[in-house]
Amino acid sequence: MATSSSSSIRLGLRENAAQFSLLILVNCFVGAMVGMERSILPAIAEHEFGLQARTAVLAFIVVFGITKACTNYFAGRLSDHFGRKQVLIAGWLVAVPVPFLLIWASTWNWVLFANALLGVSQGLSWSATVIMKIDLVGEERRGLAMGLNEFAGYIAVAGAALASGLVAARYGLRPEPFYLGIIFVVLGFLLSMFVIRETKSYAAHESLLGHDIEANAVPSSYELFWRTTFRDRNLSSVSLVGFVNNLNDGVSWGLFPLFFAGAAMNIRQIGVLAALYPATWGVVQLGTGALSDKIGRKWLIVSGMWVQAVGIGIVIVSSAFGDFASGLVLLGIGTAMVYPTLLSAVGDVVPPLWRASSVGIYRLWRDLGYAFGALMAGLIADALGLSAAMWVVAVLTFLSGVTAALRMTETLQIERELIAGIGSNPT
């Protein structure tokens, strides 16, 4: 691992194991805030607020996706300017009202407002934990670090989805399941405030090691946005795949519970199914993140999108609990192949001094997929039915893999060339 005799800072997963582990724990609470509503909010929309139109039911995901996506962009810039820890703490402060709003909401608009705050909170806090982990580990174990990060977040999503579903089955849809959210906010805030330390100096240290050949040419915000979105074939491909990946995740969040209910699954079974997909996703990421450090990013990304498309197709043609579970496991495996690998690919081709900003732009496009997917799927479901909406998503998922196969190069090789000083960042 890289070290410097002029500095006490040491880059690497092992060298920063204690702080890295604490960030993993914090990200568990970040993920749990989303998980607590994942299995039950569509049911609340129908049973307590009488919403029948799928577009109206999925409005909470549209609001969440837009606010989280926009906040991701600013979180990257704010992290570069003010520091990562300040952004993390701000994320938890925004989250404080969320469980109380969900408990006391008398109209669906209050639920939408709660999800707007949740999106802002997630954009700030999840972005901060991602950037801080990238700062700590340096270049050698980036895929493993992102695998561990996403493992923690989505295992927590799964655990909270299962827990809230079980609590709802026993006590009702409100208020008891959202008491969990109060616990998550308190613990996450206390850890972030008093235990987590700032990591911005680690990114500066990595630049001084000579790996950042563009350190003195940080792009403007405008240039960086267009490079990440369109001009750089790798970064723009990563942004597109991330967008489609979260498009299908938003559909699974909003439509799958309704689809399962239509197949006579009870609330307990729906809770288990809602947890199974992110649980598989979370666990398998432990292997896929590290695997991408060895075999590269591109073909894990491409094949992962194709596996997801197959998993969605299996869910659509199924009608029994076991068959639904099989499709969701496959969907989780495919997502695990993609999710940490995309973040690692951004880290491969972006120099440390403006990495946080580029990660923020990627996460802007990725999480806009939630909003676009929920809106598109709701409109199609209202017009043609749930199955038709889900088939459209499956096809888009497959085509995004084809696009990445045609446009991307192997970003891990670019990283190695940058380190060796024999390459340059392609644009």
C-alpha positions as CSV (number, residue, x, y, z in Angstrom):
1,M,0.0,0.0,0.0
2,A,1.1,3.5,-0.7
3,T,2.7,5.5,2.1
4,S,4.7,8.7,2.4
5,S,7.6,9.4,4.8
6,S,6.5,13.1,5.0
7,S,3.0,12.3,6.2
8,S,1.3,10.1,8.8
9,I,-1.5,9.3,6.4
10,R,-1.5,5.8,5.1
11,L,-3.8,4.7,2.3
12,G,-5.3,1.2,2.3
13,L,-8.1,-0.9,3.6
14,R,-6.0,-2.7,6.2
15,E,-4.2,0.5,7.3
16,N,-7.6,2.2,7.9
17,A,-9.6,-0.8,9.1
18,A,-11.1,0.8,12.2
19,Q,-12.4,3.9,10.5
20,F,-13.5,2.0,7.4
21,S,-15.5,-0.4,9.7
22,L,-17.2,2.5,11.4
23,L,-18.2,3.9,8.0
24,I,-19.6,0.5,7.1
25,L,-21.7,0.7,10.3
26,V,-22.9,4.2,9.5
27,N,-23.9,3.1,6.0
28,C,-26.0,0.3,7.5
29,F,-28.1,2.9,9.2
30,V,-28.3,5.0,6.0
31,G,-29.6,2.0,4.1
32,A,-32.0,1.0,6.8
33,M,-33.8,4.3,6.5
34,V,-34.8,3.4,2.9
35,G,-35.5,-0.3,3.8
36,M,-38.0,0.5,6.6
37,E,-40.6,1.7,4.0
38,R,-39.6,-0.6,1.1
39,S,-42.1,-3.4,1.8
40,I,-45.0,-1.5,3.2
41,L,-45.4,2.0,1.7
42,P,-47.2,0.8,-1.5
43,A,-49.7,-1.0,0.8
44,I,-50.2,2.1,2.9
45,A,-50.9,4.1,-0.3
46,E,-53.7,1.7,-1.3
47,H,-55.2,0.7,2.1
48,E,-54.9,3.9,4.1
49,F,-55.0,6.6,1.5
50,G,-57.2,4.9,-1.1
51,L,-54.8,5.4,-4.1
52,Q,-55.6,3.2,-7.0
53,A,-53.7,4.7,-9.9
54,R,-50.2,3.2,-10.1
55,T,-48.7,6.6,-11.1
56,A,-50.1,8.1,-7.9
57,V,-48.8,5.2,-5.8
58,L,-45.3,5.4,-7.2
59,A,-45.2,9.2,-6.8
60,F,-43.2,8.7,-3.6
61,I,-40.4,7.0,-5.5
62,V,-40.4,9.8,-8.1
63,V,-40.0,12.4,-5.4
64,F,-37.3,10.4,-3.6
65,G,-35.4,9.8,-6.8
66,I,-35.4,13.4,-8.0
67,T,-34.4,14.8,-4.6
68,K,-31.7,12.2,-4.0
69,A,-30.3,12.5,-7.5
70,C,-30.0,16.3,-7.3
71,T,-28.5,16.1,-3.8
72,N,-25.9,13.6,-5.0
73,Y,-24.6,16.2,-7.4
74,F,-24.3,18.9,-4.8
75,A,-23.0,16.4,-2.2
76,G,-19.9,15.8,-4.3
77,R,-19.2,19.5,-4.8
78,L,-19.9,20.2,-1.1
79,S,-17.6,17.3,0.0
80,D,-14.8,18.8,-2.0
81,H,-15.4,22.3,-0.6
82,F,-16.4,21.8,3.1
83,G,-15.3,18.2,3.8
84,R,-17.0,14.8,3.8
85,K,-17.9,14.6,7.5
86,Q,-19.9,17.9,7.4
87,V,-22.0,16.5,4.5
88,L,-22.6,13.3,6.4
89,I,-23.8,15.0,9.5
90,A,-26.1,17.3,7.4
91,G,-27.6,14.2,5.9
92,W,-28.6,12.8,9.3
93,L,-30.0,16.2,10.4
94,V,-32.3,16.2,7.3
95,A,-33.4,12.6,8.1
96,V,-34.7,13.5,11.7
97,P,-38.3,14.4,10.7
98,V,-38.8,11.5,8.3
99,P,-40.1,8.7,10.6
100,F,-42.3,11.2,12.5
101,L,-43.8,12.4,9.2
102,L,-44.5,8.8,8.1
103,I,-46.1,8.1,11.5
104,W,-48.3,11.1,11.7
105,A,-49.1,11.7,7.9
106,S,-52.8,12.5,7.5
107,T,-52.6,12.9,3.7
108,W,-50.4,11.3,1.0
109,N,-48.8,14.7,0.4
110,W,-47.1,14.4,3.8
111,V,-45.7,11.0,2.8
112,L,-44.4,12.6,-0.4
113,F,-42.7,15.4,1.7
114,A,-41.2,12.8,4.0
115,N,-39.7,11.0,0.9
116,A,-38.4,14.3,-0.4
117,L,-36.5,14.7,2.9
118,L,-35.4,11.1,2.7
119,G,-34.0,11.6,-0.8
120,V,-32.0,14.7,0.4
121,S,-30.7,12.8,3.4
122,Q,-29.7,9.8,1.4
123,G,-28.0,11.9,-1.3
124,L,-25.9,13.6,1.4
125,S,-25.1,10.7,3.8
126,W,-24.7,7.8,1.3
127,S,-22.5,10.0,-1.0
128,A,-20.3,11.0,1.9
129,T,-19.7,7.4,3.0
130,V,-18.9,6.3,-0.5
131,I,-16.4,9.2,-1.0
132,M,-14.8,8.7,2.4
133,K,-14.2,5.0,1.7
134,I,-12.6,5.7,-1.6
135,D,-10.4,8.3,0.1
136,L,-9.2,5.8,2.7
137,V,-8.3,2.8,0.5
138,G,-6.4,4.4,-2.4
139,E,-6.3,2.7,-5.7
140,E,-5.4,-0.9,-5.0
141,R,-8.5,-2.3,-3.3
142,R,-11.1,0.1,-4.7
143,G,-13.4,-2.6,-6.0
144,L,-13.4,-4.5,-2.7
145,A,-14.0,-1.2,-0.8
146,M,-17.1,-0.4,-2.9
147,G,-18.3,-4.0,-2.5
148,L,-18.1,-3.7,1.2
149,N,-19.8,-0.3,1.2
150,E,-22.7,-1.4,-0.9
151,F,-22.9,-4.7,1.0
152,A,-23.5,-2.9,4.2
153,G,-26.0,-0.5,2.8
154,Y,-28.2,-3.0,1.0
155,I,-28.0,-5.7,3.6
156,A,-29.4,-3.0,5.9
157,V,-32.1,-2.2,3.3
158,A,-33.0,-5.8,3.2
159,G,-33.0,-6.2,7.0
160,A,-35.1,-3.1,7.6
161,A,-37.6,-4.2,4.8
162,L,-38.0,-7.6,6.4
163,A,-38.3,-6.1,9.9
164,S,-40.8,-3.5,8.9
165,G,-42.9,-6.1,7.0
166,L,-42.9,-8.5,10.0
167,V,-43.8,-5.6,12.4
168,A,-46.6,-4.5,10.0
169,A,-47.9,-8.1,9.8
170,R,-48.1,-8.2,13.6
171,Y,-49.2,-4.7,14.6
172,G,-50.4,-3.0,11.4
173,L,-49.0,-0.7,8.7
174,R,-48.6,2.3,11.0
175,P,-47.2,3.6,13.3
176,E,-45.1,0.7,14.7
177,P,-42.9,-0.1,11.7
178,F,-41.6,3.5,11.6
179,Y,-40.4,3.4,15.2
180,L,-37.4,1.6,13.7
181,G,-36.6,4.8,11.7
182,I,-36.2,6.8,14.9
183,I,-33.6,4.4,16.2
184,F,-31.7,4.4,12.9
185,V,-31.6,8.2,12.9
186,V,-30.3,8.6,16.5
187,L,-27.6,5.9,16.1
188,G,-26.5,7.1,12.7
189,F,-26.2,10.8,13.8
190,L,-24.3,10.0,17.0
191,L,-21.8,7.8,15.2
192,S,-21.3,10.4,12.5
193,M,-21.0,13.3,14.9
194,F,-18.7,11.8,17.5
195,V,-16.8,8.9,16.0
196,I,-16.3,9.4,12.2
197,R,-13.3,11.6,11.2
198,E,-12.7,13.7,8.1
199,T,-11.0,12.0,5.2
200,K,-10.5,14.8,2.7
201,S,-6.8,14.9,3.5
202,Y,-6.5,11.3,2.2
203,A,-7.5,12.4,-1.3
204,A,-5.0,15.3,-1.2
205,H,-2.3,12.8,0.0
206,E,-3.1,10.4,-2.9
207,S,-2.7,13.3,-5.4
208,L,0.8,14.1,-3.9
209,L,1.9,10.5,-4.6
210,G,2.2,11.3,-8.2
211,H,-0.8,9.3,-9.4
212,D,-2.9,12.3,-10.3
213,I,-1.5,13.5,-13.5
214,E,-4.3,16.1,-13.9
215,A,-4.1,17.4,-10.3
216,N,-3.2,20.9,-11.6
217,A,-6.0,21.0,-14.2
218,V,-9.2,20.5,-12.2
219,P,-12.1,21.0,-14.7
220,S,-14.8,23.6,-14.2
221,S,-18.2,22.4,-13.0
222,Y,-19.5,22.7,-16.5
223,E,-16.7,20.8,-18.1
224,L,-16.8,18.1,-15.4
225,F,-20.6,17.6,-15.9
226,W,-20.4,17.2,-19.6
227,R,-17.3,15.0,-19.4
228,T,-19.0,12.6,-17.0
229,T,-22.4,12.8,-18.8
230,F,-21.5,12.7,-22.5
231,R,-17.9,13.3,-23.6
232,D,-16.0,10.5,-21.9
233,R,-17.1,7.2,-23.3
234,N,-16.5,5.3,-20.1
235,L,-18.0,7.8,-17.7
236,S,-21.0,8.4,-19.8
237,S,-21.6,4.6,-20.2
238,V,-21.3,4.2,-16.5
239,S,-23.8,7.0,-15.9
240,L,-26.3,5.4,-18.4
241,V,-26.0,1.9,-16.9
242,G,-26.4,3.3,-13.4
243,F,-29.5,5.2,-14.5
244,V,-31.1,2.0,-15.9
245,N,-30.0,-0.1,-12.9
246,N,-31.8,2.2,-10.5
247,L,-34.7,2.5,-13.0
248,N,-35.4,-1.2,-12.5
249,D,-34.7,-1.0,-8.8
250,G,-37.4,1.8,-8.5
251,V,-39.8,-0.4,-10.4
252,S,-39.0,-3.4,-8.1
253,W,-39.6,-1.1,-5.1
254,G,-42.9,0.3,-6.2
255,L,-44.5,-2.3,-8.5
256,F,-43.2,-5.7,-7.2
257,P,-45.2,-5.5,-3.9
258,L,-48.4,-4.7,-5.9
259,F,-47.6,-7.5,-8.3
260,F,-47.0,-10.0,-5.5
261,A,-50.2,-8.9,-3.8
262,G,-52.1,-9.5,-7.1
263,A,-50.7,-13.1,-7.0
264,A,-52.3,-13.6,-3.5
265,M,-49.1,-13.1,-1.5
266,N,-49.8,-11.9,2.1
267,I,-48.0,-9.0,3.8
268,R,-45.5,-11.3,5.5
269,Q,-44.6,-13.0,2.2
270,I,-44.3,-9.7,0.5
271,G,-42.0,-8.5,3.2
272,V,-39.7,-11.5,2.7
273,L,-39.7,-11.1,-1.0
274,A,-39.0,-7.4,-0.7
275,A,-36.0,-8.2,1.5
276,L,-34.7,-11.1,-0.7
277,Y,-33.6,-9.0,-3.6
278,P,-31.5,-6.4,-1.7
279,A,-30.2,-9.1,0.6
280,T,-28.8,-11.1,-2.3
281,W,-27.5,-7.9,-3.9
282,G,-25.8,-7.0,-0.7
283,V,-24.1,-10.3,0.1
284,V,-22.9,-11.1,-3.5
285,Q,-21.3,-7.6,-3.7
286,L,-18.7,-8.8,-1.2
287,G,-17.4,-11.1,-4.0
288,T,-18.1,-9.0,-7.1
289,G,-16.4,-5.9,-5.9
290,A,-13.2,-7.7,-5.2
291,L,-13.5,-9.8,-8.4
292,S,-13.6,-6.5,-10.4
293,D,-10.2,-5.7,-9.0
294,K,-8.8,-8.8,-10.6
295,I,-10.7,-9.4,-13.8
296,G,-11.8,-5.8,-14.7
297,R,-15.0,-3.8,-14.6
298,K,-16.4,-3.8,-18.1
299,W,-17.7,-7.3,-18.5
300,L,-19.0,-7.6,-15.0
301,I,-21.1,-4.5,-15.8
302,V,-22.3,-5.8,-19.1
303,S,-23.2,-9.3,-18.0
304,G,-24.7,-8.0,-14.8
305,M,-27.3,-6.0,-16.7
306,W,-28.2,-9.0,-18.8
307,V,-28.6,-11.2,-15.7
308,Q,-30.9,-8.5,-14.2
309,A,-33.1,-8.6,-17.3
310,V,-33.5,-12.4,-17.0
311,G,-34.3,-12.1,-13.3
312,I,-37.1,-9.5,-14.0
313,G,-38.5,-11.8,-16.8
314,I,-38.7,-14.7,-14.4
315,V,-40.6,-12.6,-11.8
316,I,-43.1,-11.6,-14.5
317,V,-43.9,-15.1,-15.7
318,S,-44.1,-16.5,-12.1
319,S,-47.1,-16.9,-9.9
320,A,-45.8,-18.8,-6.8
321,F,-43.7,-17.7,-3.9
322,G,-40.7,-19.9,-4.8
323,D,-40.6,-18.8,-8.4
324,F,-40.8,-15.1,-7.4
325,A,-37.9,-15.8,-5.0
326,S,-35.8,-17.4,-7.8
327,G,-36.3,-14.3,-10.1
328,L,-35.4,-11.9,-7.3
329,V,-32.3,-13.8,-6.4
330,L,-31.1,-13.6,-10.0
331,L,-32.0,-9.9,-10.1
332,G,-29.9,-9.4,-6.9
333,I,-26.9,-11.3,-8.3
334,G,-27.0,-9.2,-11.5
335,T,-27.3,-6.0,-9.5
336,A,-24.3,-7.1,-7.3
337,M,-22.2,-7.6,-10.5
338,V,-22.9,-4.0,-11.5
339,Y,-23.3,-1.7,-8.5
340,P,-19.9,-1.6,-6.8
341,T,-18.2,-2.1,-10.2
342,L,-19.7,1.1,-11.5
343,L,-18.4,3.2,-8.6
344,S,-15.0,1.6,-9.0
345,A,-15.0,2.4,-12.7
346,V,-15.6,6.1,-12.0
347,G,-12.7,6.0,-9.5
348,D,-10.4,4.3,-12.1
349,V,-10.6,7.2,-14.6
350,V,-11.1,10.3,-12.4
351,P,-8.1,11.9,-10.6
352,P,-8.4,12.2,-6.8
353,L,-8.8,15.9,-6.5
354,W,-12.0,16.0,-8.5
355,R,-13.2,12.4,-7.9
356,A,-15.9,13.4,-5.3
357,S,-17.5,15.8,-7.8
358,S,-17.5,13.2,-10.6
359,V,-18.9,10.6,-8.3
360,G,-21.7,13.1,-7.5
361,I,-22.5,13.6,-11.1
362,Y,-22.6,9.8,-11.7
363,R,-24.9,9.4,-8.7
364,L,-27.1,12.2,-10.0
365,W,-27.8,10.3,-13.2
366,R,-28.0,6.9,-11.4
367,D,-30.6,8.0,-9.0
368,L,-32.7,9.9,-11.5
369,G,-33.4,6.4,-12.7
370,Y,-35.6,5.9,-9.6
371,A,-37.8,8.8,-10.6
372,F,-37.9,8.1,-14.4
373,G,-38.5,4.4,-13.8
374,A,-41.3,4.9,-11.3
375,L,-43.0,7.5,-13.5
376,M,-42.7,5.5,-16.7
377,A,-43.7,2.2,-15.1
378,G,-46.7,3.9,-13.4
379,L,-48.0,5.3,-16.6
380,I,-47.5,2.1,-18.5
381,A,-49.1,0.0,-15.7
382,D,-52.1,2.3,-15.6
383,A,-52.5,2.0,-19.4
384,L,-51.5,-1.6,-20.1
385,G,-51.1,-3.4,-16.7
386,L,-48.3,-4.3,-14.3
387,S,-46.8,-7.0,-16.5
388,A,-46.4,-4.8,-19.5
389,A,-44.6,-2.1,-17.4
390,M,-42.2,-4.7,-16.1
391,W,-41.4,-6.2,-19.5
392,V,-40.5,-2.7,-20.8
393,V,-38.1,-2.4,-17.9
394,A,-36.6,-5.8,-18.6
395,V,-35.9,-4.8,-22.2
396,L,-34.3,-1.5,-21.3
397,T,-32.1,-3.3,-18.8
398,F,-30.9,-5.7,-21.4
399,L,-30.2,-2.9,-24.0
400,S,-28.2,-0.9,-21.5
401,G,-25.8,-3.9,-21.2
402,V,-25.5,-3.9,-25.0
403,T,-24.7,-0.2,-25.0
404,A,-22.0,-0.7,-22.4
405,A,-20.5,-3.6,-24.4
406,L,-20.2,-1.4,-27.5
407,R,-19.0,1.9,-25.9
408,M,-16.9,1.0,-22.8
409,T,-13.2,0.1,-22.6
410,E,-11.7,-1.6,-19.6
411,T,-11.3,1.1,-17.0
412,L,-9.1,-1.0,-14.7
413,Q,-6.3,-1.0,-17.3
414,I,-6.7,2.8,-17.5
415,E,-6.1,3.0,-13.8
416,R,-3.0,0.9,-14.0
417,E,-1.6,3.0,-16.8
418,L,-2.2,6.2,-14.9
419,I,-0.4,4.7,-11.9
420,A,2.5,3.7,-14.1
421,G,2.6,7.1,-15.7
422,I,2.2,5.8,-19.2
423,G,-1.4,6.8,-19.9
424,S,-3.7,9.7,-19.7
425,N,-7.4,10.1,-18.8
426,P,-9.4,9.6,-22.0
427,T,-12.0,12.1,-23.0
